[in-house]
């Protein structure tokens, strides 16, 4: 029996999570000869290679390890993975995900009547009996996203036609949206299969993780440059004017101090404080009110606007696009 679907999993030094993912993918309710698993490793880690080798079993699916260390970023790792695949359908998930036992079977069933690609349901569980943190609530947005790499399938010929993922997206951000948008613009038929389920447990986040995540805004600029209409329609309808207003008010207050103008100091800093506290309050409205989390929200709410704007403008300069 020939391989019907190839599963591509990019990874980078997350062996414990990868092992959990492989345990789920290797026990799908398809005959093992019907699918293969390809792990594409950006780190070139000997430990990861040995882990993947340990999943090669006589009664299991074909498991292959690909060294992708010369190509930075998960987009490049996915490209190397699908190009080495043997199946006519390529399934993608991430090393921190847990596909359900029927994931592949349900996903394959969606390829009817010329469908070029399908995406399934992503479940982001939050700890029971507790209020989520800001990071956990943000991670839950994956449940509403379209065609995320945690759970999607494409015909190989479809990927070949559009040259796969754009490797200019050097981090795990917006490369899946870019491919989705290119397929929409090409008129490809796409479908959602809600029964193809992947669980994406949120990882333990370090303090202030929201500041580090602002670097992703640089690649929003690239996505906007390539697909301005779809970006405004499906990602962000308007620039984050609140961030810019916070920065302008802070700049006005600082300018007032430098020029010795008390009214400008008072007006600028009071507006900055009010907008920052409002931003913080919005983030705390549906999240944990523990002392450490409240402190984190206060500090990061003051720092996110300048950091986010910096990365947005850096992206605009790097990719030469007018992007606010």
N, C-alpha and C positions, 0 to 999 in steps of 0.2 A: 504494500500500500504506500503510495507516495505522500510526501509531506503536504498537508493542506494549508497550514498556517505556521509562520515563524514568529516567535515572540522575541522582541529585542528589548533588553534591559541595560541602559547605560549605568555605570557606577563609578564612584571615586572614593575609595578608602572608607567604605561603610559596610564592612563584611558582616557584622551582626544583623543589620537590616537586610542586606542582600540574601543572607542565609534564610531568613524568615520569608522573604519574597519567593525564593526558589522552592521552598517547601510547598508553597501554595500553587505555584505554576507547574511544578512537577507532578502534582496530583489532580490534574484536571480530569473531568469525566469524559474525555475523549480517549480513544485508543492511543497509547503512547507513540505508535508509529505514525500517527496522523499529524504530529506537530514536533517542532524543535525549539530549543531555547538557546538564544545567543546573548551572552553577557559581553558588553563592549566596555572595556576598562580604560578610562582616561588616565588613571594613575600608573598603570603598568606595574601593579603591585604583585609580588610573588605570592603573598598571602591570599590575595583575591584569586589568583590563578589556581592555587591549591584548593581553595574552597569550591570553586566551580568544578574542578576535577572530581571532587568528592561526590558530586551529584550525578556523575556518569554511572549508570546502573543498567544491568542487562534487561530489567523489566520496566525501565522508564523511558521517557522521551530522549531523543538525541540532545545532548547539552554541549555547547561549544563556547570557548573563550576566545575573545578577540582583543588584541592589544591595540588601543587607540590613543596611546600617550602622546603621539606626535600631533594630535589634533585637539586643541583645547576646547572644552565646553561640551555639554550634553548634545547639542545639535549635531556636532561633528561625530560624536560617538554613535548617535542613532543612524546617521548616514552610513557610517562604516558597517554598522550592524545589518541594516536592511539590504545593502548592496551585496553582502556576503550570504544573505538568506536564500533558502531553496524553495520556500513556499510561495504560491501566487498571492497570498494574503499576508500582510505584515501587521502584527499586533504590537503595540507599545504599552509598556507600563514603566514605573519607576522603582528603584531598588528599595524604597521605603513604603511600598504599597503591598497589599495583601489581596490578590484577586480571589473571587469566590470560586468554588469548584466548577461551576458551570459557565464561567466567564468566556472561555474560548468558544464553547459550543453556541452560546447565545449570540456572541458577536458575529460568528460566521453566518448564523441564520439571517442576519440583517442584509447580506449581500444578495439582494434580489433585484430584478428589473433594472440592471445597469447601474446600481449604486456603486459609487467609487470609494466611499469611505463612511464609516460609522463611528459614533462615540457612545460610550455607555455611561452608567451612573457611578458617580464617585461619592462615597460616604465618608465624612470626616467626623468620627465620634468624639464627643467631649466627655470628660470624666463625669460619671453619674453622681448625682447628689451635690455637685459643686457648681458655682457660677464660673463661666469660662473667663479666662484672661483675655486681654485685648488681642494677643497673638493667636490664641485658639479661635476667637471669634473671626479674626481675619482669615485664618486658614480654612474655616468653614465655607468661605465664599467659593471654594473649589466645587462645592456641591451644585452651584448654579452656573458654573462656567461651561462654555461650549468647546468641544474638541481639545480638551487638555491632554497632555501626553501621558498622564497617569492611566488613561483608559481610552484608547482609540485604535482603530483598525483602518488600513488602507489596502487597496489593490496595489501590487507591486508596479504594475504598468502605470498607475496614477502617479506614484512617487517618481518613477522614471521620467514621466512627461513634464514634471515641474522641477526636476533636479533635487528633490527631497527638501530637507530643512536648510534654511539660510544660515550659514555658519558665522555670519557677522553677529548673530545673537550669541555672545560668548558665555552667557550664563543661562541658568534655567528660568528664563523669563521672556515671554512673548514670541518665542520661536514657534510654538504651537499655534498661536493666533495668526501669525504670518502665513503659515502653511494653510490654515483654514481659510483665511481671506483670499489667498491666491486661487484656491479651488473654487470658492464662491464666484470670484471674478471670471474664472474660466468656464463657468456654467456646469461644473461637475455636480452630479446628483449625490447628496449627502443625507444621512439619516441618523436618528438617535434610537438606540436600543436600550431601553431602561432596564431590561432584565440582565444585561451584561454588567455585573457589579464588581467594583474594586473598592476596598476599604483603604483609606489613607489616614492612618492615625497621626495626629500632630505630634511632632517630636518635642522634647523638653527644650524650651527656649532660654537662651541666656538673657540676663538683665539688659534691657535697652536694645533688644533685637530689632525693634521697629526703626531705629536709626540706621542700622546696617542695611536694612531692606530698602532704604531710599535710593541706594545705588542703582536699583533696577530701573528707576525712572529714566536713566540714560537710554535704555533700550525702548522705552515708550516713544522716544523721539524717532528712532529708526522705524518702528512700526507705523507711526504717523506719516513719515515721509513716503513710505511705500503704499499706504492705504489711507489717505486722509479722510475720505468719506466714511468708510467702514469703521475707522478708529473713533470718529465722533459719534457714529450711530451705535456702536456696540461696546466701546470701552469707556470713553470719557467724553461727554457731550460738550463740556466747556473746560477751559483751563482752570486750575485751582486758584481762583481769584482770592479766596480767603487767605491763602498763604502769602500772596503778594501784598495784600492789604496789611497783614501782620508785619511784614518786613518794612513796608513804607512807614507804618506808624512807629516802629522801633527806630528806623533811620531818622524820623522827624524828632523823636525824643533825644537821640544822641546828638543830632545837629544842634538842638536847642541848648544842650549842655556845652557844646563846643563854642557856640556863639554867645552864650550868656543870656538866652532869651527864656525866662521862666515860664511864660505861657506856652511856648512851643514844647518845652520839657514836659510840662504837666499834661498837655493835650496828647502829645505823642505817646508818652509812656502809659498814661491811663487807658488809651485806646488799645495799645499793645497788650496790656495786662487783661483787659476785658475780653478781647478776642482770643487770647491764649487760654484763659480760664474757661471760656465757652467751648473751645476746641477740646480741652481736657474733659469737661463735663460730658460732652457728646461721647467720648471714648469710654467713660466710666458708666454711662447710663445703663448698659446691658452687660457689664463685666464686673469682675471681682472688686470688692471694696476692702480687701485686706490692706494693712498699712504699707507693706512693701510694694504692692501693686499700685496703690494710689500715689505713692512717692514716685514710682517709675513713670506713671502717666503724667504727673506734674512736670518732671524734668524733660521727658521726651516730647511733650506737647510744646514746650518752649523751644526745643531744638529741631524738631521735624521740619517746620516751615523753611528755615534757611538751608538746611541740609537737602531737602527735597528740591527746592528751587535751584540750588547749586548743581545737582545732578541733572535736572531737566535742561538747564542752560548748557551744561557741558555736553549733553547729548545733542542739543541743537547745533553746537559748534562742530562737534566731531562728525556728525552726519550731514552737516550743511543744510539745515532745514529750519524754517521759521516755526519755532515750537515753544509756546509758553506753558 
